[in-house]
Amino acid sequence: MIQRSAIENQTIALAGVAQAARIVDQISRTGSYPLEFLEASIHSLFSFDAPTVDAVFGNVQGVKLGLQNLAAGLAARSDESTATLMHYMFSILHLERKFAARDDLQQVVHQRLEHANYKATHFSSHVNEVCHSVAAIYSDTLSTLSFRVKVTGSAQHLANEANAEVIRAVLLAGVRAAFLWRQMGGRRWKLALQRGQIRATATDLSRQLGIR
């Protein structure tokens, strides 16, 4: 088992948020998504007792897309794509704080994820079927909070119910990663102070994975 530093654990967890943000943006604009990373993000919702941060996503490869986008998002220069990414990231972090204040909703989400995990393990063969169940959990719980993540993109793709379900499911995965980030000691004010260090760590971790 790899022994990670605090900054590495925080960066991997934050990469989970960045990955969710990128997938949401890609679906909303193009109607497509990277299946490998979607599966890793959705898998994280059922990692109730993972021994390491890596294991929450299967392994670090599971958040390679997030590491790359996190590094890009924290770079000195930004374009429209990275600005959108950071907007979604900070929206997810804010939503997690709202959710963390509601013990009742946390209990409901946990119970329903356990049920969805059973169904996914025994009956579902495709991630889209799992997203359908997870999207319903998001709609019944986090969608009722005073703050909502505003998703923009192509009206055609956003109107597609299958796309909408994947977006809701991925947003829940993003909130789970944001919770993990806080568990590892991550804080908004630290993100500002450690921007360069987190970017460098995300870049190093991504490079260690090589090309696949």
Backbone as a chain_set.jsonl record, in Angstrom:
{"seq": "MIQRSAIENQTIALAGVAQAARIVDQISRTGSYPLEFLEASIHSLFSFDAPTVDAVFGNVQGVKLGLQNLAAGLAARSDESTATLMHYMFSILHLERKFAARDDLQQVVHQRLEHANYKATHFSSHVNEVCHSVAAIYSDTLSTLSFRVKVTGSAQHLANEANAEVIRAVLLAGVRAAFLWRQMGGRRWKLALQRGQIRATATDLSRQLGIR", "coords": {"N": [[0.847, -1.196, 0.0], [0.615, 2.165, -0.928], [2.104, 4.841, 0.756], [0.768, 7.897, 1.281], [1.349, 11.441, 1.248], [-0.089, 14.175, 3.141], [-0.774, 16.295, 1.417], [-0.838, 14.995, -1.027], [-2.986, 13.187, -0.679], [-5.065, 15.043, -0.328], [-4.974, 16.283, -2.817], [-5.623, 14.197, -4.597], [-8.242, 13.647, -3.78], [-9.409, 16.148, -4.343], [-9.041, 16.117, -7.046], [-10.992, 14.334, -7.695], [-13.232, 15.934, -7.459], [-12.685, 17.785, -9.482], [-12.739, 16.078, -11.664], [-15.406, 15.268, -11.746], [-16.526, 17.758, -12.299], [-15.455, 18.276, -14.866], [-16.587, 16.165, -16.36], [-19.319, 16.74, -16.142], [-19.358, 19.184, -17.504], [-18.538, 18.345, -20.056], [-20.573, 16.552, -20.851], [-22.773, 18.285, -20.859], [-22.133, 20.009, -22.913], [-21.456, 18.432, -25.158], [-22.785, 16.02, -25.053], [-21.505, 13.656, -24.654], [-19.254, 11.434, -22.839], [-16.309, 10.414, -20.973], [-16.101, 7.108, -20.576], [-14.523, 5.414, -18.901], [-13.651, 7.104, -16.826], [-16.029, 8.117, -15.892], [-17.147, 5.8, -14.801], [-15.318, 5.326, -12.72], [-15.755, 7.58, -11.107], [-18.48, 7.255, -10.397], [-18.254, 4.804, -9.12], [-16.95, 5.586, -6.801], [-18.936, 6.47, -5.106], [-19.871, 4.249, -3.851], [-17.869, 3.378, -2.29], [-17.661, 2.795, 0.648], [-16.075, 2.073, 2.847], [-13.363, 2.438, 2.156], [-9.862, 1.741, 2.266], [-7.872, 3.588, 1.62], [-7.368, 6.856, 0.109], [-6.835, 6.622, -2.604], [-8.108, 4.182, -3.162], [-10.783, 4.791, -3.062], [-11.476, 5.616, -5.581], [-10.981, 3.385, -7.006], [-8.309, 3.227, -8.036], [-5.461, 5.442, -8.439], [-5.356, 5.95, -11.132], [-7.988, 6.079, -11.769], [-8.766, 8.697, -11.364], [-7.313, 10.167, -13.176], [-8.089, 11.879, -15.251], [-9.219, 13.896, -13.716], [-6.975, 14.793, -12.265], [-5.408, 15.897, -14.318], [-7.083, 17.948, -15.213], [-7.388, 19.416, -12.896], [-4.795, 20.383, -12.486], [-4.602, 21.985, -14.761], [-6.661, 23.784, -14.28], [-5.726, 25.194, -12.089], [-3.638, 26.585, -13.064], [-1.715, 29.534, -13.942], [-2.59, 30.929, -16.193], [-5.775, 31.043, -17.767], [-8.49, 29.738, -19.717], [-11.667, 29.827, -21.405], [-12.677, 27.254, -21.044], [-11.292, 26.218, -18.773], [-12.107, 28.096, -16.924], [-14.825, 27.559, -16.751], [-14.675, 24.984, -15.724], [-13.544, 25.497, -13.149], [-15.584, 27.008, -12.081], [-17.656, 25.105, -11.843], [-16.366, 23.371, -10.085], [-16.033, 24.913, -7.703], [-18.693, 25.381, -7.175], [-19.59, 22.803, -6.59], [-18.072, 22.295, -4.287], [-19.219, 24.198, -2.611], [-21.839, 23.279, -2.516], [-21.442, 20.882, -1.175], [-20.824, 21.797, 1.383], [-23.273, 22.845, 2.189], [-24.766, 20.519, 2.164], [-23.417, 19.066, 4.126], [-24.328, 20.217, 6.408], [-26.728, 19.111, 6.886], [-27.749, 16.605, 8.574], [-29.892, 14.852, 8.39], [-30.416, 14.535, 5.642], [-27.995, 13.445, 4.857], [-28.084, 10.941, 6.05], [-30.228, 9.761, 4.694], [-29.213, 9.74, 2.055], [-26.991, 8.037, 2.371], [-28.231, 5.589, 3.114], [-29.792, 5.088, 0.845], [-27.827, 4.91, -1.114], [-26.545, 2.6, -0.298], [-28.549, 0.763, -0.895], [-28.73, 1.156, -3.645], [-26.205, 0.29, -4.343], [-26.373, -2.428, -3.837], [-28.227, -3.188, -5.791], [-26.765, -2.446, -8.048], [-24.627, -4.181, -7.885], [-25.802, -6.705, -8.075], [-27.742, -6.685, -10.11], [-27.41, -4.744, -12.131], [-25.766, -4.076, -15.211], [-24.579, -2.064, -16.552], [-23.166, 1.204, -16.43], [-24.908, 3.317, -16.878], [-27.392, 2.465, -15.974], [-26.923, 2.404, -13.26], [-26.454, 5.098, -12.843], [-29.011, 6.057, -13.246], [-30.355, 5.259, -10.902], [-28.802, 6.603, -8.974], [-29.114, 9.252, -9.758], [-31.759, 9.724, -9.078], [-31.551, 9.718, -6.321], [-30.037, 12.006, -5.907], [-31.818, 13.943, -6.899], [-33.913, 13.775, -5.052], [-32.774, 14.624, -2.713], [-30.204, 16.372, -2.51], [-31.016, 18.194, -4.431], [-32.994, 19.548, -3.177], [-31.896, 21.409, -1.549], [-30.999, 24.815, -0.618], [-29.074, 25.854, -2.275], [-28.114, 25.32, -5.627], [-26.329, 23.621, -8.199], [-25.681, 25.265, -11.111], [-26.041, 24.222, -14.303], [-24.762, 24.713, -17.477], [-24.897, 24.741, -21.082], [-25.373, 22.905, -24.11], [-28.683, 23.159, -25.159], [-29.987, 21.072, -26.38], [-28.565, 18.762, -25.565], [-28.818, 18.943, -22.793], [-31.52, 18.655, -22.493], [-31.925, 16.031, -22.933], [-32.933, 13.239, -21.236], [-31.431, 11.05, -20.352], [-28.834, 12.079, -20.384], [-29.172, 14.088, -18.48], [-29.587, 12.56, -16.197], [-27.106, 11.312, -15.88], [-25.557, 13.564, -15.367], [-26.648, 14.459, -12.896], [-25.984, 12.27, -11.289], [-23.19, 12.326, -11.426], [-22.674, 14.779, -10.253], [-23.364, 14.188, -7.63], [-21.338, 12.387, -7.099], [-19.234, 14.165, -7.236], [-19.732, 15.733, -4.977], [-19.322, 13.82, -3.045], [-16.558, 13.443, -3.371], [-15.711, 15.985, -2.623], [-16.4, 15.952, 0.064], [-14.639, 13.981, 0.909], [-12.258, 15.305, 0.428], [-12.364, 17.333, 2.371], [-12.308, 15.687, 4.607], [-9.693, 14.853, 4.474], [-8.394, 17.082, 5.256], [-8.605, 19.271, 3.608], [-9.367, 22.647, 2.769], [-11.169, 25.624, 1.803], [-9.734, 28.048, 2.098], [-7.168, 27.088, 2.327], [-6.819, 26.076, -0.175], [-6.477, 28.336, -1.71], [-4.061, 29.315, -0.659], [-2.317, 27.19, -1.099], [-2.243, 26.787, -3.793], [-0.237, 26.616, -5.872], [1.279, 24.449, -4.924], [-0.579, 22.359, -4.86], [-1.219, 22.217, -7.549], [1.274, 21.436, -8.63], [1.546, 18.959, -7.392], [-0.652, 17.569, -8.445], [0.119, 17.517, -11.119], [2.496, 15.994, -10.961], [1.508, 13.526, -9.969], [-0.153, 12.789, -12.064], [1.708, 12.505, -14.147], [3.175, 10.349, -13.203], [1.482, 8.286, -13.72], [1.72, 7.874, -16.394], [1.193, 7.268, -19.951], [-1.877, 6.104, -21.137]], "CA": [[0.0, 0.0, 0.0], [1.411, 3.382, -1.034], [1.906, 5.823, 1.817], [0.628, 9.214, 0.676], [1.449, 12.616, 2.103], [-1.372, 14.869, 3.302], [-1.068, 17.084, 0.221], [-1.193, 14.047, -2.095], [-4.352, 12.731, -0.423], [-5.968, 16.151, -0.604], [-4.973, 16.517, -4.267], [-6.378, 13.108, -5.236], [-9.662, 13.879, -3.483], [-9.828, 17.329, -5.09], [-9.106, 15.679, -8.441], [-12.318, 13.724, -7.853], [-14.15, 17.051, -7.689], [-12.366, 18.307, -10.812], [-13.186, 15.102, -12.657], [-16.864, 15.401, -11.83], [-16.791, 19.03, -12.964], [-15.148, 18.134, -16.295], [-17.571, 15.272, -16.987], [-20.563, 17.509, -16.242], [-19.183, 20.162, -18.58], [-18.467, 17.654, -21.349], [-21.908, 16.046, -21.192], [-23.682, 19.403, -21.133], [-21.773, 20.649, -24.178], [-21.31, 17.509, -26.289], [-23.627, 14.831, -24.91], [-20.653, 12.477, -24.509], [-18.455, 11.4, -21.611], [-15.29, 9.356, -20.96], [-16.704, 6.017, -19.799], [-13.603, 4.922, -17.863], [-13.612, 8.023, -15.683], [-17.384, 8.15, -15.338], [-17.294, 4.609, -13.955], [-14.516, 5.517, -11.504], [-16.433, 8.573, -10.26], [-19.682, 6.64, -9.849], [-17.781, 3.765, -8.191], [-16.549, 6.211, -5.532], [-20.124, 6.625, -4.264], [-20.117, 2.988, -3.14], [-16.661, 3.047, -1.524], [-18.04, 3.232, 1.99], [-15.015, 1.823, 3.823], [-12.102, 2.301, 1.423], [-8.708, 1.895, 3.178], [-7.058, 4.73, 1.212], [-8.018, 7.786, -0.815], [-6.715, 6.009, -3.93], [-9.06, 3.088, -3.309], [-12.13, 5.337, -3.254], [-11.685, 5.7, -7.025], [-10.42, 2.162, -7.577], [-6.887, 3.54, -7.929], [-5.223, 6.822, -8.866], [-5.694, 6.022, -12.553], [-9.41, 6.399, -11.854], [-8.966, 10.155, -11.379], [-6.294, 10.81, -14.01], [-8.738, 13.011, -15.921], [-9.355, 14.938, -12.706], [-5.652, 15.343, -11.967], [-5.009, 16.733, -15.448], [-7.918, 19.144, -15.248], [-7.086, 20.198, -11.698], [-3.548, 21.083, -12.775], [-4.905, 23.028, -15.749], [-7.533, 24.78, -13.66], [-4.972, 25.984, -11.116], [-2.556, 27.273, -13.763], [-1.812, 30.998, -13.907], [-3.439, 31.343, -17.308], [-7.0, 30.25, -17.899], [-9.338, 30.029, -20.858], [-13.087, 29.642, -21.089], [-12.886, 25.878, -20.595], [-10.839, 26.064, -17.387], [-12.952, 28.962, -16.089], [-16.054, 26.796, -16.526], [-14.3, 23.89, -14.825], [-13.385, 26.012, -11.792], [-16.921, 27.408, -11.623], [-18.341, 23.889, -11.391], [-15.668, 22.857, -8.904], [-16.374, 25.699, -6.508], [-20.122, 25.154, -6.927], [-19.687, 21.5, -5.932], [-17.538, 22.472, -2.934], [-20.219, 24.951, -1.844], [-22.979, 22.379, -2.306], [-21.061, 19.917, -0.139], [-20.936, 22.443, 2.686], [-24.707, 22.911, 2.484], [-25.178, 19.137, 2.433], [-22.801, 18.642, 5.384], [-25.094, 20.792, 7.521], [-28.01, 18.41, 6.971], [-27.559, 15.213, 8.976], [-31.021, 14.039, 7.944], [-30.213, 14.203, 4.236], [-26.832, 12.556, 4.766], [-28.534, 9.599, 6.409], [-31.053, 9.264, 3.582], [-28.32, 9.461, 0.924], [-26.203, 6.839, 2.681], [-29.108, 4.415, 3.058], [-30.2, 4.827, -0.538], [-26.65, 4.462, -1.852], [-26.345, 1.189, 0.045], [-29.532, 0.015, -1.664], [-28.321, 1.253, -5.054], [-25.014, -0.534, -4.484], [-26.837, -3.818, -3.917], [-28.825, -3.346, -7.116], [-25.7, -2.35, -9.045], [-23.799, -5.381, -7.779], [-26.52, -7.934, -8.404], [-28.667, -6.628, -11.231], [-27.063, -3.792, -13.188], [-24.582, -4.431, -15.984], [-24.071, -0.881, -17.23], [-23.087, 2.364, -15.539], [-26.073, 4.178, -17.073], [-28.456, 1.978, -15.097], [-26.553, 2.85, -11.922], [-26.671, 6.547, -12.848], [-30.452, 6.269, -13.114], [-30.671, 5.145, -9.472], [-28.1, 7.645, -8.236], [-29.728, 10.53, -10.124], [-32.977, 9.858, -8.283], [-31.117, 10.071, -4.965], [-29.647, 13.42, -5.966], [-33.025, 14.761, -7.09], [-34.748, 13.746, -3.843], [-32.051, 15.116, -1.535], [-29.398, 17.572, -2.717], [-31.761, 19.168, -5.24], [-33.929, 20.282, -2.314], [-31.154, 22.404, -0.781], [-31.181, 26.192, -1.097], [-28.098, 26.111, -3.337], [-28.058, 24.312, -6.678], [-25.303, 23.816, -9.217], [-26.29, 25.655, -12.385], [-25.334, 23.601, -15.423], [-25.025, 25.364, -18.758], [-24.376, 23.99, -22.22], [-26.282, 22.773, -25.239], [-30.062, 22.862, -24.761], [-30.306, 19.747, -26.921], [-27.986, 17.718, -24.719], [-29.373, 19.06, -21.443], [-32.916, 18.209, -22.528], [-31.912, 14.572, -23.012], [-33.079, 12.767, -19.86], [-30.3, 10.171, -20.007], [-27.722, 12.974, -20.057], [-29.509, 14.764, -17.219], [-29.386, 11.596, -15.113], [-25.664, 11.148, -15.673], [-25.088, 14.805, -14.741], [-27.034, 14.443, -11.481], [-25.194, 11.233, -10.619], [-21.812, 12.789, -11.342], [-22.639, 15.847, -9.252], [-23.341, 13.537, -6.318], [-19.974, 11.868, -6.96], [-18.397, 15.326, -6.95], [-19.96, 16.088, -3.58], [-18.642, 12.782, -2.258], [-15.13, 13.754, -3.438], [-15.521, 17.203, -1.825], [-16.449, 15.499, 1.458], [-13.371, 13.283, 1.132], [-11.232, 16.354, 0.468], [-12.428, 17.941, 3.71], [-11.845, 14.671, 5.553], [-8.233, 14.816, 4.367], [-7.85, 18.353, 5.73], [-8.749, 20.315, 2.611], [-10.202, 23.803, 3.098], [-11.162, 26.613, 0.73], [-8.655, 29.011, 2.299], [-5.92, 26.387, 2.04], [-6.745, 25.936, -1.625], [-5.913, 29.586, -2.215], [-2.669, 29.444, -0.22], [-1.513, 26.072, -1.594], [-2.581, 26.62, -5.206], [0.921, 26.137, -6.621], [1.68, 23.125, -4.42], [-1.584, 21.395, -5.302], [-1.042, 22.073, -9.003], [2.485, 20.652, -8.858], [1.26, 17.59, -6.95], [-1.553, 16.983, -9.448], [0.932, 17.275, -12.319], [3.404, 14.87, -10.67], [0.73, 12.285, -9.873], [-0.599, 12.459, -13.424], [2.871, 12.037, -14.913], [3.546, 9.03, -12.697], [0.582, 7.3, -14.31], [2.14, 7.644, -17.766], [0.184, 7.347, -21.003], [-2.664, 4.88, -21.292]], "C": [[0.887, 1.254, 0.0], [1.063, 4.334, 0.111], [1.894, 7.216, 1.195], [0.833, 10.319, 1.71], [0.076, 13.265, 2.189], [-1.745, 15.628, 2.04], [-1.435, 16.175, -0.953], [-2.619, 13.542, -1.918], [-5.368, 13.817, -0.73], [-6.09, 16.389, -2.109], [-5.765, 15.447, -4.997], [-7.875, 13.296, -5.013], [-10.194, 15.068, -4.275], [-9.893, 17.025, -6.587], [-10.435, 14.987, -8.718], [-13.382, 14.772, -8.109], [-13.95, 17.598, -9.098], [-12.856, 17.368, -11.904], [-14.697, 15.168, -12.842], [-17.234, 16.669, -12.588], [-16.559, 18.923, -14.466], [-16.172, 17.254, -17.003], [-18.903, 15.989, -17.16], [-20.484, 18.494, -17.405], [-19.207, 19.486, -19.948], [-19.831, 17.138, -21.782], [-22.815, 17.192, -21.614], [-23.391, 20.062, -22.481], [-21.835, 19.709, -25.372], [-22.228, 16.289, -26.225], [-22.831, 13.548, -24.759], [-19.874, 12.551, -23.202], [-17.418, 10.283, -21.714], [-15.735, 8.234, -20.026], [-15.817, 5.559, -18.65], [-13.657, 5.8, -16.618], [-14.995, 8.233, -15.075], [-17.571, 6.978, -14.386], [-16.525, 4.764, -12.646], [-15.192, 6.504, -10.559], [-17.678, 7.979, -9.615], [-19.315, 5.552, -8.835], [-17.462, 4.358, -6.823], [-17.724, 6.369, -4.573], [-20.391, 5.383, -3.415], [-18.885, 2.517, -2.362], [-16.855, 3.535, -0.09], [-16.899, 3.1, 2.998], [-13.672, 1.61, 3.135], [-10.918, 2.562, 2.354], [-7.833, 3.101, 2.858], [-7.878, 5.651, 0.311], [-7.969, 7.218, -2.235], [-7.84, 5.007, -4.179], [-10.492, 3.573, -3.492], [-12.481, 5.353, -4.732], [-11.191, 4.449, -7.751], [-8.909, 2.202, -7.462], [-6.688, 4.96, -8.459], [-5.541, 7.005, -10.351], [-7.155, 6.432, -12.741], [-9.71, 7.885, -11.858], [-7.893, 10.86, -12.201], [-6.873, 12.02, -14.748], [-8.87, 14.183, -14.959], [-8.029, 15.589, -12.365], [-5.198, 16.295, -13.066], [-5.795, 18.04, -15.464], [-7.698, 20.03, -14.025], [-5.818, 21.019, -11.927], [-3.786, 22.235, -13.744], [-5.724, 24.152, -15.125], [-6.81, 25.69, -12.692], [-3.785, 26.719, -11.743], [-2.791, 28.783, -13.742], [-2.717, 31.517, -15.015], [-4.673, 30.472, -17.351], [-7.743, 30.669, -19.149], [-10.784, 29.76, -20.45], [-13.359, 28.262, -20.511], [-12.478, 25.697, -19.133], [-11.651, 26.945, -16.44], [-14.261, 28.255, -15.759], [-15.803, 25.658, -15.549], [-14.234, 24.379, -13.386], [-14.724, 26.477, -11.222], [-17.685, 26.194, -11.094], [-17.684, 23.332, -10.129], [-16.079, 23.604, -7.641], [-17.861, 25.578, -6.169], [-20.327, 23.834, -6.192], [-19.174, 21.587, -4.492], [-18.547, 23.206, -2.047], [-21.437, 24.074, -1.542], [-22.671, 21.367, -1.212], [-21.168, 20.521, 1.251], [-22.393, 22.566, 3.115], [-25.213, 21.522, 2.898], [-24.649, 18.666, 3.786], [-23.549, 19.159, 6.603], [-26.426, 20.088, 7.739], [-27.792, 16.936, 7.283], [-28.672, 14.313, 8.464], [-30.846, 13.607, 6.494], [-29.03, 13.263, 4.049], [-27.233, 11.113, 5.063], [-29.348, 8.974, 5.283], [-30.169, 8.872, 2.401], [-27.526, 8.185, 1.167], [-27.042, 5.568, 2.565], [-29.469, 4.068, 1.623], [-29.022, 4.415, -1.42], [-26.335, 3.0, -1.542], [-27.297, 0.306, -0.747], [-29.153, 0.006, -3.145], [-27.091, 0.389, -5.317], [-25.392, -2.001, -4.615], [-27.405, -4.098, -5.308], [-27.751, -3.345, -8.2], [-24.858, -3.62, -9.073], [-24.499, -6.614, -8.322], [-27.344, -7.881, -9.688], [-28.209, -5.755, -12.399], [-25.775, -4.184, -13.891], [-23.955, -3.224, -16.663], [-24.16, 0.326, -16.312], [-24.296, 3.287, -15.691], [-27.246, 3.763, -16.201], [-28.189, 2.416, -13.656], [-26.799, 4.355, -11.799], [-28.147, 6.881, -12.678], [-30.857, 6.244, -11.64], [-30.053, 6.279, -8.677], [-28.699, 9.022, -8.512], [-30.992, 10.782, -9.315], [-32.65, 10.251, -6.849], [-30.768, 11.553, -4.914], [-30.886, 14.314, -6.047], [-33.849, 14.872, -5.809], [-34.073, 14.381, -2.625], [-31.312, 16.431, -1.818], [-30.121, 18.633, -3.546], [-32.739, 19.987, -4.41], [-33.228, 21.355, -1.487], [-31.307, 23.787, -1.404], [-30.213, 26.553, -2.22], [-28.12, 24.971, -4.341], [-26.935, 24.651, -7.657], [-26.003, 24.123, -10.54], [-25.443, 25.112, -13.528], [-25.745, 24.287, -16.715], [-24.421, 24.527, -19.882], [-25.368, 23.988, -23.364], [-27.68, 22.396, -24.756], [-30.471, 21.469, -25.212], [-29.804, 18.645, -25.996], [-28.547, 17.756, -23.295], [-30.809, 18.577, -21.369], [-33.028, 16.687, -22.599], [-31.907, 14.007, -21.59], [-31.936, 11.855, -19.429], [-29.076, 11.005, -19.632], [-27.949, 13.647, -18.71], [-29.275, 13.832, -16.029], [-27.901, 11.389, -14.822], [-25.097, 12.38, -14.969], [-25.418, 14.818, -13.251], [-26.19, 13.44, -10.694], [-23.752, 11.69, -10.415], [-21.677, 13.934, -10.335], [-22.613, 15.261, -7.843], [-21.954, 12.954, -6.057], [-19.004, 13.006, -6.644], [-18.523, 15.772, -5.506], [-19.281, 15.082, -2.663], [-17.131, 13.056, -2.229], [-14.815, 15.0, -2.614], [-15.529, 16.875, -0.336], [-15.135, 14.816, 1.831], [-12.232, 14.289, 1.257], [-11.209, 17.035, 1.836], [-11.959, 16.954, 4.776], [-10.318, 14.628, 5.613], [-7.576, 16.132, 4.783], [-7.948, 19.494, 4.745], [-9.708, 21.411, 3.068], [-10.102, 24.824, 1.97], [-9.991, 27.591, 0.878], [-7.291, 28.385, 2.037], [-5.716, 26.244, 0.538], [-6.128, 27.181, -2.249], [-4.427, 29.689, -1.883], [-1.771, 28.381, -0.85], [-1.733, 25.804, -3.083], [-1.421, 26.014, -6.007], [1.333, 24.732, -6.219], [0.703, 22.05, -4.886], [-1.453, 21.146, -6.803], [0.163, 21.195, -9.305], [2.263, 19.186, -8.479], [0.37, 16.876, -7.944], [-0.787, 16.636, -10.716], [1.838, 16.067, -12.118], [2.646, 13.547, -10.631], [0.255, 11.837, -11.24], [0.535, 11.906, -14.259], [3.307, 10.649, -14.486], [2.692, 7.922, -13.31], [0.959, 6.98, -15.741], [0.986, 7.781, -18.735], [-0.52, 6.015, -21.121], [-3.647, 5.048, -22.431]], "O": [[1.793, 1.384, 0.823], [-0.107, 4.595, 0.393], [2.901, 7.661, 0.646], [0.528, 10.149, 2.891], [-0.818, 12.947, 1.404], [-2.906, 15.613, 1.63], [-2.26, 16.55, -1.787], [-3.379, 13.471, -2.883], [-6.413, 13.547, -1.324], [-7.179, 16.664, -2.614], [-6.509, 15.76, -5.927], [-8.676, 13.128, -5.932], [-11.298, 15.012, -4.817], [-10.703, 17.605, -7.31], [-10.948, 15.04, -9.836], [-14.32, 14.545, -8.873], [-14.915, 17.844, -9.822], [-13.332, 17.814, -12.948], [-15.198, 15.129, -13.966], [-18.143, 16.661, -13.418], [-17.364, 19.416, -15.257], [-16.582, 17.56, -18.123], [-19.546, 15.863, -18.202], [-21.423, 18.622, -18.19], [-19.823, 19.992, -20.886], [-20.206, 17.269, -22.947], [-23.539, 17.089, -22.604], [-24.293, 20.609, -23.117], [-22.216, 20.117, -26.469], [-22.424, 15.604, -27.229], [-23.41, 12.462, -24.737], [-19.837, 13.59, -22.544], [-17.615, 9.318, -22.451], [-15.739, 8.409, -18.808], [-16.304, 5.34, -17.541], [-13.704, 5.298, -15.495], [-15.116, 8.497, -13.879], [-18.097, 7.147, -13.286], [-17.017, 4.38, -11.585], [-15.205, 6.293, -9.347], [-17.912, 8.174, -8.422], [-19.985, 5.399, -7.815], [-17.678, 3.71, -5.799], [-17.53, 6.399, -3.358], [-21.058, 5.46, -2.383], [-18.858, 1.401, -1.843], [-16.29, 4.547, 0.324], [-16.772, 3.926, 3.903], [-12.927, 0.699, 3.495], [-10.957, 3.502, 3.148], [-7.121, 3.591, 3.735], [-8.941, 5.275, -0.183], [-8.942, 7.318, -2.981], [-8.444, 4.981, -5.251], [-11.328, 2.841, -4.021], [-13.633, 5.133, -5.106], [-11.006, 4.462, -8.968], [-8.3, 1.316, -6.863], [-7.648, 5.605, -8.88], [-5.947, 8.087, -10.775], [-7.513, 7.052, -13.743], [-10.78, 8.302, -12.301], [-7.593, 12.028, -11.952], [-6.222, 13.059, -14.854], [-8.656, 15.333, -15.344], [-7.961, 16.806, -12.193], [-4.667, 17.369, -12.785], [-5.233, 19.109, -15.7], [-7.809, 21.252, -14.112], [-5.771, 22.205, -11.602], [-3.241, 23.325, -13.572], [-5.501, 25.328, -15.412], [-7.221, 26.832, -12.487], [-3.022, 27.39, -11.048], [-3.914, 29.248, -13.549], [-3.513, 32.431, -14.802], [-4.62, 29.291, -17.008], [-7.643, 31.814, -19.59], [-11.073, 29.497, -19.282], [-14.172, 28.113, -19.598], [-13.213, 25.101, -18.346], [-11.86, 26.582, -15.282], [-14.752, 28.336, -14.633], [-16.613, 25.399, -14.658], [-14.804, 23.752, -12.494], [-14.969, 26.355, -10.022], [-18.288, 26.253, -10.023], [-18.371, 22.875, -9.215], [-16.43, 22.991, -6.633], [-18.24, 25.664, -5.001], [-21.144, 23.753, -5.275], [-19.776, 21.017, -3.582], [-18.706, 22.873, -0.873], [-21.993, 24.125, -0.444], [-23.543, 21.032, -0.41], [-21.56, 19.838, 2.197], [-22.705, 22.403, 4.295], [-25.98, 21.379, 3.85], [-25.342, 17.952, 4.512], [-23.423, 18.611, 7.697], [-27.168, 20.423, 8.662], [-27.664, 16.114, 6.376], [-28.435, 13.15, 8.139], [-31.097, 12.452, 6.151], [-29.058, 12.386, 3.185], [-26.771, 10.181, 4.403], [-29.175, 7.799, 4.96], [-30.348, 7.805, 1.813], [-27.402, 7.347, 0.274], [-26.599, 4.582, 1.976], [-29.455, 2.9, 1.233], [-29.199, 3.654, -2.371], [-25.909, 2.252, -2.422], [-26.914, -0.766, -1.217], [-29.244, -1.024, -3.812], [-26.954, -0.181, -6.399], [-24.801, -2.732, -5.41], [-27.097, -5.12, -5.921], [-27.807, -4.131, -9.146], [-24.432, -4.078, -10.133], [-23.874, -7.467, -8.952], [-27.616, -8.92, -10.29], [-28.588, -6.01, -13.542], [-24.803, -4.577, -13.245], [-22.903, -3.349, -17.289], [-25.095, 0.461, -15.522], [-24.673, 3.969, -14.738], [-28.01, 4.611, -15.739], [-29.117, 2.756, -12.922], [-27.292, 4.827, -10.775], [-28.494, 7.874, -12.039], [-31.611, 7.103, -11.184], [-30.702, 6.855, -7.803], [-28.783, 9.859, -7.614], [-31.267, 11.913, -8.913], [-33.381, 11.024, -6.231], [-31.16, 12.262, -3.987], [-30.982, 15.32, -5.343], [-34.412, 15.926, -5.513], [-34.731, 14.645, -1.618], [-31.768, 17.493, -1.396], [-29.871, 19.827, -3.387], [-33.257, 21.001, -4.877], [-33.889, 22.129, -0.795], [-31.693, 23.918, -2.565], [-30.49, 27.445, -3.022], [-28.141, 23.799, -3.963], [-26.639, 25.819, -7.905], [-26.815, 23.334, -11.022], [-24.285, 25.492, -13.699], [-26.933, 24.423, -17.008], [-23.536, 23.705, -19.648], [-26.111, 24.95, -23.562], [-27.841, 21.42, -24.023], [-31.208, 20.771, -24.516], [-30.535, 17.706, -25.683], [-28.727, 16.711, -22.669], [-31.27, 18.14, -20.315], [-34.096, 16.124, -22.354], [-30.979, 14.266, -20.824], [-31.519, 11.885, -18.271], [-28.366, 10.681, -18.68], [-27.029, 13.76, -17.9], [-28.816, 14.272, -14.975], [-27.491, 11.301, -13.664], [-24.256, 12.257, -14.079], [-24.563, 15.151, -12.431], [-25.742, 13.722, -9.583], [-23.166, 11.465, -9.356], [-20.664, 14.035, -9.643], [-21.92, 15.776, -6.965], [-21.451, 13.015, -4.935], [-18.062, 12.826, -5.873], [-17.532, 16.147, -4.879], [-18.73, 15.45, -1.625], [-16.497, 12.916, -1.183], [-13.765, 15.067, -1.974], [-14.76, 17.449, 0.435], [-14.589, 15.035, 2.912], [-11.347, 14.134, 2.099], [-10.137, 17.282, 2.388], [-11.292, 17.341, 5.736], [-9.732, 14.398, 6.671], [-6.36, 16.287, 4.679], [-7.432, 20.581, 5.008], [-10.737, 21.13, 3.681], [-9.093, 24.892, 1.268], [-9.332, 27.924, -0.108], [-6.368, 29.06, 1.582], [-4.589, 26.286, 0.042], [-5.353, 27.091, -3.201], [-3.626, 30.101, -2.723], [-0.595, 28.638, -1.108], [-1.439, 24.713, -3.57], [-1.597, 25.03, -6.725], [1.694, 23.917, -7.068], [1.116, 20.954, -5.264], [-1.562, 20.011, -7.268], [0.081, 20.303, -10.149], [2.738, 18.283, -9.167], [0.599, 15.708, -8.259], [-1.014, 15.586, -11.319], [1.941, 15.212, -12.998], [3.099, 12.556, -11.202], [0.258, 10.645, -11.544], [0.349, 10.941, -15.001], [3.76, 9.856, -15.312], [3.12, 6.772, -13.408], [0.571, 5.934, -16.263], [-0.063, 8.331, -18.401], [0.103, 4.956, -21.196], [-4.409, 4.129, -22.729]]}, "num_chains": 1, "name": "protein.A"}
